[in-house]
Amino acid sequence: MTIGVEEVAGFLGDDPALVKWLGELERAGEPRDELAVPTAETALTLLLRLGVPAQDAAEIVGELPDLQRNPALSWLVRRCAQRTVADIGGFRPGGAWPTLPDGWGRYFYVYVFLAVLPSVRAYHEQRGIPDDISWATLAALGSAVESHRQRLGTGGIDAPFWIDLHFRGGIYLLGRLGFNRGDLGFLAPAVRAAGLPSDESDPALGVHAAPTGALDPAACDASFALAGEFFARHFPEETYRLARCGSWILDEQLAEYLPADSNIIRFQRRFHLTPETRDGDADILSRIFQASPDADLATLPRRTTLQRAVIDHLRAGRHWKIGFGWLEL
């Protein structure tokens, strides 16, 4: 059955966020013929390779027929995949990723990334990126599915906009840390104040601590060393002399609770911290407890120094922040 944008618009209804999203998908152009969700057997193999937990992988494959029976949803999956593929190699935000209505399937965006997978794997191969780094990077999809179930107790995917960056070739997991291609942005004045000529458009690597355990200093050292080699080899047209980070890990209030030789404080000290902050309560609750912002603090575990610090800080009526910093590579 052939379906056009008018029929899809009728399916979406008049929700302004969805109408805007449809406009973005239209502008991405006609999907390439090869952009399609794989068969159930192939999808299951790929999902497990991408680190999706077995329970979720089975549910994703089990709900594939619902997607295939709905022409509007199939149209949207392929168009959404085309939007990502059209910007393979890009590293700026990839448009809207709206919360979708009930009945669309909890795994809509997972199907989008399955359709994109062959294109991003081909891009990695073209850039000469090793297979182990390619698959480890794309396994962020599995982490996002696992995180959703841990937080909410149901299948789904967290932060599809963030997973999109991985599937566009913008970010790479290099050992303990992830690094995304980008620019210095609003941290440029702080860098200039330190005496280094800089501009907002200057290249800078974003640094991200993957949710995989302790921030061991030696492992972080190895990641930074690998990043210098990796981007020089695989993106020689981009020169990175600076890195930037924005994270709850860089909240200076953590020093009130954690020992000076703790991994988190030692990680903070790698960076020149800036006065710029953002609200961080929701982020730290999600990262430390896989909990939602409205979680009952009394129900959260207090097994570690960090867990106790997060809870006691909030109980005292205070708030956590996302801190920002930069360093020279």
Buried (B, 14 or more C-beta within 10 A) or exposed (E): EEEEEEBBBEBBEEBEEBEEBBBBBBEBEEBBEEBBBBEBEEBBBBBBBBBBBEEBBBBBBEBBEEBBEBBBBBBBBBBBBBBBBBBBEBBEEBBBBBEBEEEBBBBBBBBBBBBBBBBBBEBBEEBEBEEEBBBBBBBBBBBBBBBBBBBEEEBBBBBBEBBBBBBBBBBBBBBBBBBBBBBBBEBBEBBEEEEBEBEEEBBBBBBBBBEEEEBEBEBBEBBBEBBBEBBEEBBEEEEBEBBBBBBBBBBBBBBEBBEEEBBBBBBBEBBBBBEBBEEBBBBBBBBBBBBEEEBEBEEBEEEEEBBBBBBEBBEEEEBBBBBBBBBEB
